[in-house]
Amino acid sequence: MLSEAAFNMICVTSSRSFSDGMYLIAFKTFCNSKSVKYYSAELSQKVKRGMRETRLKGLYQGGGLPYGYKVVERKVVIDETKAETVRFMYDCYSKGVTVKTMIAELTAKGILYKGKPFAPNTVYGILGNEKYSGAYTKGDEIIDNIYPQLISTDTYSKVRAKVEKNKFGKRSIKAVYLLRHKVKCGYCSRPISAETGTARNGEVKRYYKCIGRKKDNNGCIKTQIPKDFLEEFVTNAIVQSMTETQSLDNIVAEIMRRQSKDENGNLKMLANEKSRIDRALNNLVTAIENGITSNTTNKRLLDLEKQQEQLERQILIERSKTAVKLT
Ligand SMILES: [Zn+2]
């Protein structure tokens, strides 16, 4: 059993299958080796070296083949029909056409991906795949002899930059107000909410402002506070109070208490359920011993045994959680 599992493990580390002779050598080496870890490290080295040699020859090494390419006699070549779609995508995106519109156009033309309209993620994956430019980096190696160039380096860089920009642009619009709904005004005790303003130079300024003043017009005199200033002030105060030994001890004690309460609660419930099933099983077995047996009793017996087994498993899981508790 172990040897079979071990052999499967060897196989998956290489995409190439062993010839029979190699199988025997690999298998014997594996069985004789004192240190499995050493062996597998060595094998992995060999596989890597093999892959590197394959790369140097410019041969396809397996793995996912990007859309628009196909393999002919171990060499990657352009699959013209699909390549046309890849070029279309790069062309559209560089002209500012959205991915959504692009997909709609392709779908209308009956160009699908695995029988369905392209998913936006698939398109973004294509737009970000370095291999189309003819060269890609692996570790500190630049490999330029495997994938024929499908997109000009210039277009590729432009599109790539645009994809990156849009990706990050979306995020930067939304600022995170750490203290939103967590702070109250010291003057009128209304919540403090987010406020933005634009400076004369176009720079966006972010603040926290009392809702009493912002919306209720309750005459509160609290001025708005710059977001960064208040967040830093509060964060520092929290860190300060947490690092005081006494409160750190209290925090840890409280976490431990809550955790063990949750777990004990679960364990108790499972244990109760298990004793109920145990009792039912005992009663049933007694009944069967006394000669009461039918299809129904047999089925019930199997059901109960299954439930008992599941509960035992859950109890084990619950106990193992307790075992790795915070220390
Ligand atoms: Zn106020």
py3Dmol code that shows the C-alpha trace and the ligand (Angstrom):
import py3Dmol

protein = """\
ATOM      1  CA  MET A   1       0.000   0.000   0.000  1.00  0.00           C
ATOM      2  CA  LEU A   2       2.684   2.396   1.062  1.00  0.00           C
ATOM      3  CA  SER A   3       4.863   1.584  -1.922  1.00  0.00           C
ATOM      4  CA  GLU A   4       2.014   2.179  -4.314  1.00  0.00           C
ATOM      5  CA  ALA A   5       1.256   5.518  -2.722  1.00  0.00           C
ATOM      6  CA  ALA A   6       4.932   6.378  -2.790  1.00  0.00           C
ATOM      7  CA  PHE A   7       5.194   5.573  -6.450  1.00  0.00           C
ATOM      8  CA  ASN A   8       2.192   7.709  -7.311  1.00  0.00           C
ATOM      9  CA  MET A   9       3.859  10.510  -5.442  1.00  0.00           C
ATOM     10  CA  ILE A  10       6.973  10.199  -7.572  1.00  0.00           C
ATOM     11  CA  CYS A  11       4.911  10.224 -10.729  1.00  0.00           C
ATOM     12  CA  VAL A  12       3.059  13.417 -10.036  1.00  0.00           C
ATOM     13  CA  THR A  13       6.268  15.362  -9.557  1.00  0.00           C
ATOM     14  CA  SER A  14       7.052  14.893 -13.233  1.00  0.00           C
ATOM     15  CA  SER A  15       4.688  15.386 -16.131  1.00  0.00           C
ATOM     16  CA  ARG A  16       6.685  12.840 -18.115  1.00  0.00           C
ATOM     17  CA  SER A  17       5.790   9.218 -17.522  1.00  0.00           C
ATOM     18  CA  PHE A  18       8.493   6.753 -16.583  1.00  0.00           C
ATOM     19  CA  SER A  19       9.390   4.028 -19.026  1.00  0.00           C
ATOM     20  CA  ASP A  20       9.223   0.578 -17.445  1.00  0.00           C
ATOM     21  CA  GLY A  21      12.938   0.442 -16.770  1.00  0.00           C
ATOM     22  CA  MET A  22      12.941   3.846 -15.173  1.00  0.00           C
ATOM     23  CA  TYR A  23       9.986   2.877 -13.094  1.00  0.00           C
ATOM     24  CA  LEU A  24      11.921  -0.008 -11.631  1.00  0.00           C
ATOM     25  CA  ILE A  25      14.965   2.128 -10.883  1.00  0.00           C
ATOM     26  CA  ALA A  26      12.889   4.889  -9.363  1.00  0.00           C
ATOM     27  CA  PHE A  27      10.909   2.411  -7.355  1.00  0.00           C
ATOM     28  CA  LYS A  28      13.954   0.539  -6.022  1.00  0.00           C
ATOM     29  CA  THR A  29      15.751   3.750  -5.226  1.00  0.00           C
ATOM     30  CA  PHE A  30      12.730   4.923  -3.367  1.00  0.00           C
ATOM     31  CA  CYS A  31      12.406   1.720  -1.340  1.00  0.00           C
ATOM     32  CA  ASN A  32      16.114   1.590  -0.488  1.00  0.00           C
ATOM     33  CA  SER A  33      16.544   5.242   0.292  1.00  0.00           C
ATOM     34  CA  LYS A  34      16.973   6.030   3.937  1.00  0.00           C
ATOM     35  CA  SER A  35      15.737   9.541   3.599  1.00  0.00           C
ATOM     36  CA  VAL A  36      12.599   9.978   1.554  1.00  0.00           C
ATOM     37  CA  LYS A  37      12.886  13.711   1.855  1.00  0.00           C
ATOM     38  CA  TYR A  38      16.374  13.701   0.380  1.00  0.00           C
ATOM     39  CA  TYR A  39      15.240  11.496  -2.466  1.00  0.00           C
ATOM     40  CA  SER A  40      12.290  13.626  -3.334  1.00  0.00           C
ATOM     41  CA  ALA A  41      14.415  16.768  -3.193  1.00  0.00           C
ATOM     42  CA  GLU A  42      16.929  15.157  -5.520  1.00  0.00           C
ATOM     43  CA  LEU A  43      14.193  14.032  -7.880  1.00  0.00           C
ATOM     44  CA  SER A  44      12.679  17.473  -7.892  1.00  0.00           C
ATOM     45  CA  GLN A  45      16.114  18.856  -8.800  1.00  0.00           C
ATOM     46  CA  LYS A  46      16.344  16.388 -11.666  1.00  0.00           C
ATOM     47  CA  VAL A  47      12.876  17.272 -12.896  1.00  0.00           C
ATOM     48  CA  LYS A  48      13.751  20.956 -12.748  1.00  0.00           C
ATOM     49  CA  ARG A  49      16.984  20.355 -14.603  1.00  0.00           C
ATOM     50  CA  GLY A  50      15.088  18.320 -17.189  1.00  0.00           C
ATOM     51  CA  MET A  51      12.557  21.096 -17.626  1.00  0.00           C
ATOM     52  CA  ARG A  52      15.306  23.635 -18.003  1.00  0.00           C
ATOM     53  CA  GLU A  53      16.945  21.551 -20.710  1.00  0.00           C
ATOM     54  CA  THR A  54      13.603  21.220 -22.470  1.00  0.00           C
ATOM     55  CA  ARG A  55      13.247  24.987 -22.261  1.00  0.00           C
ATOM     56  CA  LEU A  56      16.690  25.515 -23.699  1.00  0.00           C
ATOM     57  CA  LYS A  57      15.674  23.405 -26.680  1.00  0.00           C
ATOM     58  CA  GLY A  58      12.543  25.518 -26.997  1.00  0.00           C
ATOM     59  CA  LEU A  59      10.227  22.565 -26.520  1.00  0.00           C
ATOM     60  CA  TYR A  60       6.863  22.694 -24.809  1.00  0.00           C
ATOM     61  CA  GLN A  61       7.156  21.468 -21.218  1.00  0.00           C
ATOM     62  CA  GLY A  62       3.527  20.768 -20.409  1.00  0.00           C
ATOM     63  CA  GLY A  63       1.295  22.749 -18.120  1.00  0.00           C
ATOM     64  CA  GLY A  64      -1.481  25.094 -19.201  1.00  0.00           C
ATOM     65  CA  LEU A  65      -1.182  26.221 -22.798  1.00  0.00           C
ATOM     66  CA  PRO A  66      -2.384  29.813 -23.239  1.00  0.00           C
ATOM     67  CA  TYR A  67      -5.422  30.350 -25.478  1.00  0.00           C
ATOM     68  CA  GLY A  68      -4.286  30.989 -29.060  1.00  0.00           C
ATOM     69  CA  TYR A  69      -1.486  28.416 -29.129  1.00  0.00           C
ATOM     70  CA  LYS A  70      -1.311  24.737 -29.957  1.00  0.00           C
ATOM     71  CA  VAL A  71       1.422  22.102 -29.740  1.00  0.00           C
ATOM     72  CA  VAL A  72       2.763  20.464 -32.892  1.00  0.00           C
ATOM     73  CA  GLU A  73       5.584  17.943 -32.512  1.00  0.00           C
ATOM     74  CA  ARG A  74       6.447  19.199 -29.027  1.00  0.00           C
ATOM     75  CA  LYS A  75       6.737  22.762 -30.285  1.00  0.00           C
ATOM     76  CA  VAL A  76       4.314  25.560 -29.456  1.00  0.00           C
ATOM     77  CA  VAL A  77       2.835  27.187 -32.553  1.00  0.00           C
ATOM     78  CA  ILE A  78       0.201  29.862 -33.099  1.00  0.00           C
ATOM     79  CA  ASP A  79      -3.336  28.571 -33.489  1.00  0.00           C
ATOM     80  CA  GLU A  80      -4.448  31.146 -36.081  1.00  0.00           C
ATOM     81  CA  THR A  81      -8.224  31.098 -35.497  1.00  0.00           C
ATOM     82  CA  LYS A  82      -7.877  31.574 -31.759  1.00  0.00           C
ATOM     83  CA  ALA A  83      -4.931  33.945 -32.115  1.00  0.00           C
ATOM     84  CA  GLU A  84      -7.220  36.277 -34.061  1.00  0.00           C
ATOM     85  CA  THR A  85      -9.438  36.543 -30.947  1.00  0.00           C
ATOM     86  CA  VAL A  86      -6.438  37.272 -28.725  1.00  0.00           C
ATOM     87  CA  ARG A  87      -5.308  40.060 -31.090  1.00  0.00           C
ATOM     88  CA  PHE A  88      -8.858  41.421 -31.167  1.00  0.00           C
ATOM     89  CA  MET A  89      -8.906  41.579 -27.344  1.00  0.00           C
ATOM     90  CA  TYR A  90      -5.580  43.397 -27.110  1.00  0.00           C
ATOM     91  CA  ASP A  91      -6.608  45.771 -29.883  1.00  0.00           C
ATOM     92  CA  CYS A  92      -9.966  46.582 -28.245  1.00  0.00           C
ATOM     93  CA  TYR A  93      -8.515  47.045 -24.792  1.00  0.00           C
ATOM     94  CA  SER A  94      -5.752  49.341 -25.980  1.00  0.00           C
ATOM     95  CA  LYS A  95      -8.435  51.484 -27.680  1.00  0.00           C
ATOM     96  CA  GLY A  96     -10.439  51.711 -24.451  1.00  0.00           C
ATOM     97  CA  VAL A  97     -13.183  49.193 -25.264  1.00  0.00           C
ATOM     98  CA  THR A  98     -14.404  47.602 -22.029  1.00  0.00           C
ATOM     99  CA  VAL A  99     -14.065  43.887 -21.421  1.00  0.00           C
ATOM    100  CA  LYS A 100     -17.842  43.631 -21.150  1.00  0.00           C
ATOM    101  CA  THR A 101     -18.379  45.152 -24.606  1.00  0.00           C
ATOM    102  CA  MET A 102     -15.598  42.985 -26.023  1.00  0.00           C
ATOM    103  CA  ILE A 103     -17.273  39.825 -24.723  1.00  0.00           C
ATOM    104  CA  ALA A 104     -20.650  40.922 -26.114  1.00  0.00           C
ATOM    105  CA  GLU A 105     -19.095  41.453 -29.563  1.00  0.00           C
ATOM    106  CA  LEU A 106     -17.325  38.109 -29.528  1.00  0.00           C
ATOM    107  CA  THR A 107     -20.473  36.320 -28.366  1.00  0.00           C
ATOM    108  CA  ALA A 108     -22.504  37.987 -31.117  1.00  0.00           C
ATOM    109  CA  LYS A 109     -19.966  36.680 -33.634  1.00  0.00           C
ATOM    110  CA  GLY A 110     -20.341  33.214 -32.148  1.00  0.00           C
ATOM    111  CA  ILE A 111     -16.821  33.202 -30.691  1.00  0.00           C
ATOM    112  CA  LEU A 112     -17.057  31.319 -27.443  1.00  0.00           C
ATOM    113  CA  TYR A 113     -14.700  29.848 -24.865  1.00  0.00           C
ATOM    114  CA  LYS A 114     -15.277  26.169 -24.096  1.00  0.00           C
ATOM    115  CA  GLY A 115     -18.817  26.488 -25.456  1.00  0.00           C
ATOM    116  CA  LYS A 116     -19.754  29.521 -23.353  1.00  0.00           C
ATOM    117  CA  PRO A 117     -19.282  33.280 -23.703  1.00  0.00           C
ATOM    118  CA  PHE A 118     -15.838  34.367 -22.425  1.00  0.00           C
ATOM    119  CA  ALA A 119     -15.818  35.083 -18.689  1.00  0.00           C
ATOM    120  CA  PRO A 120     -14.321  38.503 -17.789  1.00  0.00           C
ATOM    121  CA  ASN A 121     -11.649  36.747 -15.714  1.00  0.00           C
ATOM    122  CA  THR A 122     -10.592  34.652 -18.702  1.00  0.00           C
ATOM    123  CA  VAL A 123     -10.227  37.816 -20.787  1.00  0.00           C
ATOM    124  CA  TYR A 124      -8.206  39.558 -18.048  1.00  0.00           C
ATOM    125  CA  GLY A 125      -6.070  36.414 -17.819  1.00  0.00           C
ATOM    126  CA  ILE A 126      -5.372  36.667 -21.556  1.00  0.00           C
ATOM    127  CA  LEU A 127      -4.697  40.418 -21.337  1.00  0.00           C
ATOM    128  CA  GLY A 128      -2.142  39.841 -18.594  1.00  0.00           C
ATOM    129  CA  ASN A 129      -0.319  36.843 -20.024  1.00  0.00           C
ATOM    130  CA  GLU A 130       3.267  37.734 -20.761  1.00  0.00           C
ATOM    131  CA  LYS A 131       3.749  34.724 -23.033  1.00  0.00           C
ATOM    132  CA  TYR A 132       1.843  36.428 -25.888  1.00  0.00           C
ATOM    133  CA  SER A 133       4.687  38.946 -26.120  1.00  0.00           C
ATOM    134  CA  GLY A 134       7.006  36.086 -27.047  1.00  0.00           C
ATOM    135  CA  ALA A 135       9.092  36.215 -23.864  1.00  0.00           C
ATOM    136  CA  TYR A 136       8.294  35.505 -20.261  1.00  0.00           C
ATOM    137  CA  THR A 137      10.204  35.386 -17.010  1.00  0.00           C
ATOM    138  CA  LYS A 138      10.570  32.354 -14.810  1.00  0.00           C
ATOM    139  CA  GLY A 139      12.508  33.018 -11.621  1.00  0.00           C
ATOM    140  CA  ASP A 140      15.410  35.068 -12.920  1.00  0.00           C
ATOM    141  CA  GLU A 141      15.412  33.471 -16.352  1.00  0.00           C
ATOM    142  CA  ILE A 142      13.894  35.119 -19.420  1.00  0.00           C
ATOM    143  CA  ILE A 143      12.491  32.491 -21.746  1.00  0.00           C
ATOM    144  CA  ASP A 144      11.949  33.647 -25.292  1.00  0.00           C
ATOM    145  CA  ASN A 145      12.236  30.489 -27.366  1.00  0.00           C
ATOM    146  CA  ILE A 146       9.040  28.644 -26.500  1.00  0.00           C
ATOM    147  CA  TYR A 147       6.068  30.871 -27.298  1.00  0.00           C
ATOM    148  CA  PRO A 148       6.003  32.540 -30.720  1.00  0.00           C
ATOM    149  CA  GLN A 149       5.173  36.218 -30.417  1.00  0.00           C
ATOM    150  CA  LEU A 150       1.484  36.866 -30.903  1.00  0.00           C
ATOM    151  CA  ILE A 151       1.233  40.463 -29.634  1.00  0.00           C
ATOM    152  CA  SER A 152       3.861  43.140 -30.231  1.00  0.00           C
ATOM    153  CA  THR A 153       5.935  44.012 -27.170  1.00  0.00           C
ATOM    154  CA  ASP A 154       4.713  47.578 -27.416  1.00  0.00           C
ATOM    155  CA  THR A 155       0.999  46.707 -27.433  1.00  0.00           C
ATOM    156  CA  TYR A 156       1.530  44.142 -24.711  1.00  0.00           C
ATOM    157  CA  SER A 157       3.212  46.663 -22.369  1.00  0.00           C
ATOM    158  CA  LYS A 158       0.546  49.284 -23.049  1.00  0.00           C
ATOM    159  CA  VAL A 159      -2.310  46.899 -22.340  1.00  0.00           C
ATOM    160  CA  ARG A 160      -0.598  45.487 -19.289  1.00  0.00           C
ATOM    161  CA  ALA A 161      -0.083  48.961 -17.826  1.00  0.00           C
ATOM    162  CA  LYS A 162      -3.721  49.807 -18.490  1.00  0.00           C
ATOM    163  CA  VAL A 163      -4.993  46.619 -16.833  1.00  0.00           C
ATOM    164  CA  GLU A 164      -2.831  47.305 -13.757  1.00  0.00           C
ATOM    165  CA  LYS A 165      -3.983  50.907 -13.568  1.00  0.00           C
ATOM    166  CA  ASN A 166      -7.668  50.032 -13.739  1.00  0.00           C
ATOM    167  CA  LYS A 167      -7.206  47.325 -11.179  1.00  0.00           C
ATOM    168  CA  PHE A 168      -5.617  49.657  -8.644  1.00  0.00           C
ATOM    169  CA  GLY A 169      -7.661  52.700  -9.621  1.00  0.00           C
ATOM    170  CA  LYS A 170     -10.861  51.009  -8.547  1.00  0.00           C
ATOM    171  CA  ARG A 171      -9.454  50.352  -5.131  1.00  0.00           C
ATOM    172  CA  SER A 172      -8.048  53.773  -4.457  1.00  0.00           C
ATOM    173  CA  ILE A 173     -11.413  55.500  -4.993  1.00  0.00           C
ATOM    174  CA  LYS A 174     -12.764  53.803  -1.929  1.00  0.00           C
ATOM    175  CA  ALA A 175     -10.937  54.962   1.168  1.00  0.00           C
ATOM    176  CA  VAL A 176     -11.327  52.906   4.292  1.00  0.00           C
ATOM    177  CA  TYR A 177     -12.464  54.895   7.302  1.00  0.00           C
ATOM    178  CA  LEU A 178     -11.220  52.748  10.167  1.00  0.00           C
ATOM    179  CA  LEU A 179     -13.278  54.567  12.760  1.00  0.00           C
ATOM    180  CA  ARG A 180     -16.576  54.792  10.885  1.00  0.00           C
ATOM    181  CA  HIS A 181     -19.463  54.014  13.301  1.00  0.00           C
ATOM    182  CA  LYS A 182     -16.938  53.536  16.094  1.00  0.00           C
ATOM    183  CA  VAL A 183     -16.438  57.070  17.394  1.00  0.00           C
ATOM    184  CA  LYS A 184     -18.870  59.408  19.134  1.00  0.00           C
ATOM    185  CA  CYS A 185     -18.710  63.164  19.425  1.00  0.00           C
ATOM    186  CA  GLY A 186     -17.519  64.297  22.856  1.00  0.00           C
ATOM    187  CA  TYR A 187     -19.720  67.396  22.725  1.00  0.00           C
ATOM    188  CA  CYS A 188     -23.107  66.110  21.552  1.00  0.00           C
ATOM    189  CA  SER A 189     -22.516  62.305  21.601  1.00  0.00           C
ATOM    190  CA  ARG A 190     -23.763  61.851  18.021  1.00  0.00           C
ATOM    191  CA  PRO A 191     -21.703  59.445  15.852  1.00  0.00           C
ATOM    192  CA  ILE A 192     -18.720  60.770  13.913  1.00  0.00           C
ATOM    193  CA  SER A 193     -18.916  60.102  10.184  1.00  0.00           C
ATOM    194  CA  ALA A 194     -16.753  60.438   7.089  1.00  0.00           C
ATOM    195  CA  GLU A 195     -16.318  63.725   5.258  1.00  0.00           C
ATOM    196  CA  THR A 196     -14.339  64.584   2.151  1.00  0.00           C
ATOM    197  CA  GLY A 197     -13.370  67.883   0.641  1.00  0.00           C
ATOM    198  CA  THR A 198     -11.284  68.898  -2.345  1.00  0.00           C
ATOM    199  CA  ALA A 199      -8.467  71.360  -1.879  1.00  0.00           C
ATOM    200  CA  ARG A 200      -7.828  74.133  -4.432  1.00  0.00           C
ATOM    201  CA  ASN A 201      -5.036  72.073  -6.015  1.00  0.00           C
ATOM    202  CA  GLY A 202      -7.479  69.214  -6.606  1.00  0.00           C
ATOM    203  CA  GLU A 203      -6.168  67.061  -3.782  1.00  0.00           C
ATOM    204  CA  VAL A 204      -8.866  65.104  -1.917  1.00  0.00           C
ATOM    205  CA  LYS A 205      -8.891  65.745   1.823  1.00  0.00           C
ATOM    206  CA  ARG A 206     -10.525  63.265   4.185  1.00  0.00           C
ATOM    207  CA  TYR A 207     -11.960  64.030   7.603  1.00  0.00           C
ATOM    208  CA  TYR A 208     -14.111  62.744  10.405  1.00  0.00           C
ATOM    209  CA  LYS A 209     -17.051  65.010  11.170  1.00  0.00           C
ATOM    210  CA  CYS A 210     -19.745  64.984  13.860  1.00  0.00           C
ATOM    211  CA  ILE A 211     -23.129  63.947  12.431  1.00  0.00           C
ATOM    212  CA  GLY A 212     -24.779  66.434  14.806  1.00  0.00           C
ATOM    213  CA  ARG A 213     -22.997  69.174  12.941  1.00  0.00           C
ATOM    214  CA  LYS A 214     -22.997  67.614   9.475  1.00  0.00           C
ATOM    215  CA  LYS A 215     -26.655  66.547   9.228  1.00  0.00           C
ATOM    216  CA  ASP A 216     -28.668  67.431  12.344  1.00  0.00           C
ATOM    217  CA  ASN A 217     -27.549  71.063  12.654  1.00  0.00           C
ATOM    218  CA  ASN A 218     -27.767  70.673  16.413  1.00  0.00           C
ATOM    219  CA  GLY A 219     -25.362  73.531  17.024  1.00  0.00           C
ATOM    220  CA  CYS A 220     -22.479  71.217  17.964  1.00  0.00           C
ATOM    221  CA  ILE A 221     -19.183  73.069  17.934  1.00  0.00           C
ATOM    222  CA  LYS A 222     -16.882  70.099  17.220  1.00  0.00           C
ATOM    223  CA  THR A 223     -14.663  70.911  14.247  1.00  0.00           C
ATOM    224  CA  GLN A 224     -13.829  68.219  11.711  1.00  0.00           C
ATOM    225  CA  ILE A 225     -10.633  66.230  12.306  1.00  0.00           C
ATOM    226  CA  PRO A 226      -8.245  65.072   9.554  1.00  0.00           C
ATOM    227  CA  LYS A 227      -8.758  61.360   8.974  1.00  0.00           C
ATOM    228  CA  ASP A 228      -5.098  60.350   9.255  1.00  0.00           C
ATOM    229  CA  PHE A 229      -4.563  62.324  12.427  1.00  0.00           C
ATOM    230  CA  LEU A 230      -7.507  60.781  14.296  1.00  0.00           C
ATOM    231  CA  GLU A 231      -6.790  57.250  13.054  1.00  0.00           C
ATOM    232  CA  GLU A 232      -3.179  57.449  14.091  1.00  0.00           C
ATOM    233  CA  PHE A 233      -4.092  58.897  17.459  1.00  0.00           C
ATOM    234  CA  VAL A 234      -6.638  56.144  18.194  1.00  0.00           C
ATOM    235  CA  THR A 235      -4.418  53.331  16.852  1.00  0.00           C
ATOM    236  CA  ASN A 236      -1.530  54.507  19.012  1.00  0.00           C
ATOM    237  CA  ALA A 237      -3.752  54.678  22.065  1.00  0.00           C
ATOM    238  CA  ILE A 238      -5.006  51.118  21.423  1.00  0.00           C
ATOM    239  CA  VAL A 239      -1.503  49.758  20.883  1.00  0.00           C
ATOM    240  CA  GLN A 240      -0.327  51.588  23.999  1.00  0.00           C
ATOM    241  CA  SER A 241      -3.039  50.120  26.183  1.00  0.00           C
ATOM    242  CA  MET A 242      -2.604  46.656  24.695  1.00  0.00           C
ATOM    243  CA  THR A 243       1.103  46.542  25.400  1.00  0.00           C
ATOM    244  CA  GLU A 244       0.627  47.244  29.082  1.00  0.00           C
ATOM    245  CA  THR A 245       1.222  43.804  30.592  1.00  0.00           C
ATOM    246  CA  GLN A 246      -1.836  43.825  32.779  1.00  0.00           C
ATOM    247  CA  SER A 247      -4.285  44.487  29.949  1.00  0.00           C
ATOM    248  CA  LEU A 248      -2.509  42.075  27.617  1.00  0.00           C
ATOM    249  CA  ASP A 249      -2.991  39.363  30.231  1.00  0.00           C
ATOM    250  CA  ASN A 250      -6.646  40.311  30.512  1.00  0.00           C
ATOM    251  CA  ILE A 251      -7.129  40.177  26.739  1.00  0.00           C
ATOM    252  CA  VAL A 252      -5.502  36.749  26.469  1.00  0.00           C
ATOM    253  CA  ALA A 253      -7.532  35.458  29.421  1.00  0.00           C
ATOM    254  CA  GLU A 254     -10.748  36.711  27.811  1.00  0.00           C
ATOM    255  CA  ILE A 255      -9.924  35.120  24.431  1.00  0.00           C
ATOM    256  CA  MET A 256      -9.151  31.817  26.144  1.00  0.00           C
ATOM    257  CA  ARG A 257     -12.351  32.002  28.154  1.00  0.00           C
ATOM    258  CA  ARG A 258     -14.526  32.660  25.095  1.00  0.00           C
ATOM    259  CA  GLN A 259     -12.821  29.993  23.059  1.00  0.00           C
ATOM    260  CA  SER A 260     -13.149  27.282  25.663  1.00  0.00           C
ATOM    261  CA  LYS A 261     -16.760  28.312  26.303  1.00  0.00           C
ATOM    262  CA  ASP A 262     -17.629  27.867  22.623  1.00  0.00           C
ATOM    263  CA  GLU A 263     -15.836  24.562  22.389  1.00  0.00           C
ATOM    264  CA  ASN A 264     -17.191  23.183  25.607  1.00  0.00           C
ATOM    265  CA  GLY A 265     -20.667  24.161  24.467  1.00  0.00           C
ATOM    266  CA  ASN A 266     -20.236  22.266  21.205  1.00  0.00           C
ATOM    267  CA  LEU A 267     -18.597  19.277  22.838  1.00  0.00           C
ATOM    268  CA  LYS A 268     -21.329  19.058  25.451  1.00  0.00           C
ATOM    269  CA  MET A 269     -24.035  19.137  22.798  1.00  0.00           C
ATOM    270  CA  LEU A 270     -22.298  16.438  20.760  1.00  0.00           C
ATOM    271  CA  ALA A 271     -21.723  14.291  23.843  1.00  0.00           C
ATOM    272  CA  ASN A 272     -25.418  14.572  24.803  1.00  0.00           C
ATOM    273  CA  GLU A 273     -26.442  13.598  21.314  1.00  0.00           C
ATOM    274  CA  LYS A 274     -24.044  10.665  21.395  1.00  0.00           C
ATOM    275  CA  SER A 275     -25.396   9.299  24.686  1.00  0.00           C
ATOM    276  CA  ARG A 276     -28.899   9.533  23.248  1.00  0.00           C
ATOM    277  CA  ILE A 277     -27.842   7.469  20.215  1.00  0.00           C
ATOM    278  CA  ASP A 278     -25.924   5.027  22.455  1.00  0.00           C
ATOM    279  CA  ARG A 279     -29.050   4.456  24.534  1.00  0.00           C
ATOM    280  CA  ALA A 280     -31.235   3.949  21.477  1.00  0.00           C
ATOM    281  CA  LEU A 281     -28.705   1.476  20.076  1.00  0.00           C
ATOM    282  CA  ASN A 282     -28.579  -0.448  23.357  1.00  0.00           C
ATOM    283  CA  ASN A 283     -32.362  -0.685  23.482  1.00  0.00           C
ATOM    284  CA  LEU A 284     -32.480  -1.883  19.915  1.00  0.00           C
ATOM    285  CA  VAL A 285     -29.795  -4.490  20.478  1.00  0.00           C
ATOM    286  CA  THR A 286     -31.659  -5.766  23.553  1.00  0.00           C
ATOM    287  CA  ALA A 287     -34.829  -5.989  21.469  1.00  0.00           C
ATOM    288  CA  ILE A 288     -33.014  -7.918  18.741  1.00  0.00           C
ATOM    289  CA  GLU A 289     -31.482 -10.240  21.344  1.00  0.00           C
ATOM    290  CA  ASN A 290     -34.991 -10.914  22.559  1.00  0.00           C
ATOM    291  CA  GLY A 291     -35.959 -12.055  19.087  1.00  0.00           C
ATOM    292  CA  ILE A 292     -37.632  -8.908  17.775  1.00  0.00           C
ATOM    293  CA  THR A 293     -36.139  -8.476  14.330  1.00  0.00           C
ATOM    294  CA  SER A 294     -37.463  -7.174  11.039  1.00  0.00           C
ATOM    295  CA  ASN A 295     -36.310  -5.117   8.068  1.00  0.00           C
ATOM    296  CA  THR A 296     -37.242  -1.994   9.976  1.00  0.00           C
ATOM    297  CA  THR A 297     -35.170  -2.873  13.046  1.00  0.00           C
ATOM    298  CA  ASN A 298     -32.194  -3.768  10.851  1.00  0.00           C
ATOM    299  CA  LYS A 299     -32.423  -0.532   8.938  1.00  0.00           C
ATOM    300  CA  ARG A 300     -32.767   1.436  12.165  1.00  0.00           C
ATOM    301  CA  LEU A 301     -29.724  -0.371  13.568  1.00  0.00           C
ATOM    302  CA  LEU A 302     -27.631   0.630  10.561  1.00  0.00           C
ATOM    303  CA  ASP A 303     -28.889   4.223  10.760  1.00  0.00           C
ATOM    304  CA  LEU A 304     -28.018   4.514  14.422  1.00  0.00           C
ATOM    305  CA  GLU A 305     -24.599   3.018  13.916  1.00  0.00           C
ATOM    306  CA  LYS A 306     -23.906   5.487  11.150  1.00  0.00           C
ATOM    307  CA  GLN A 307     -25.027   8.398  13.323  1.00  0.00           C
ATOM    308  CA  GLN A 308     -22.888   7.118  16.177  1.00  0.00           C
ATOM    309  CA  GLU A 309     -19.863   6.953  13.916  1.00  0.00           C
ATOM    310  CA  GLN A 310     -20.435  10.496  12.611  1.00  0.00           C
ATOM    311  CA  LEU A 311     -20.804  11.864  16.113  1.00  0.00           C
ATOM    312  CA  GLU A 312     -17.629  10.169  17.261  1.00  0.00           C
ATOM    313  CA  ARG A 313     -15.823  11.789  14.375  1.00  0.00           C
ATOM    314  CA  GLN A 314     -17.239  15.237  15.169  1.00  0.00           C
ATOM    315  CA  ILE A 315     -16.288  14.842  18.821  1.00  0.00           C
ATOM    316  CA  LEU A 316     -12.732  13.994  17.781  1.00  0.00           C
ATOM    317  CA  ILE A 317     -12.590  17.080  15.562  1.00  0.00           C
ATOM    318  CA  GLU A 318     -13.936  19.273  18.347  1.00  0.00           C
ATOM    319  CA  ARG A 319     -11.377  17.844  20.803  1.00  0.00           C
ATOM    320  CA  SER A 320      -8.498  18.378  18.410  1.00  0.00           C
ATOM    321  CA  LYS A 321      -9.528  22.024  18.134  1.00  0.00           C
ATOM    322  CA  THR A 322      -9.231  22.379  21.888  1.00  0.00           C
ATOM    323  CA  ALA A 323      -5.811  20.785  21.716  1.00  0.00           C
ATOM    324  CA  VAL A 324      -4.377  23.480  19.433  1.00  0.00           C
ATOM    325  CA  LYS A 325      -5.746  26.283  21.525  1.00  0.00           C
ATOM    326  CA  LEU A 326      -3.869  29.572  21.895  1.00  0.00           C
ATOM    327  CA  THR A 327      -1.032  29.391  24.359  1.00  0.00           C
TER     328      THR A 327
END
"""
ligand_1 = """\
1
ZN
Zn -21.057 66.808 17.995
"""
view = py3Dmol.view(width=600, height=400)
view.addModel(protein, "pdb")
view.setStyle({"model": 0}, {"cartoon": {"style": "trace"}})
view.addModel(ligand_1, "xyz")
view.setStyle({"model": 1}, {"stick": {}})
view.zoomTo()
view.show()
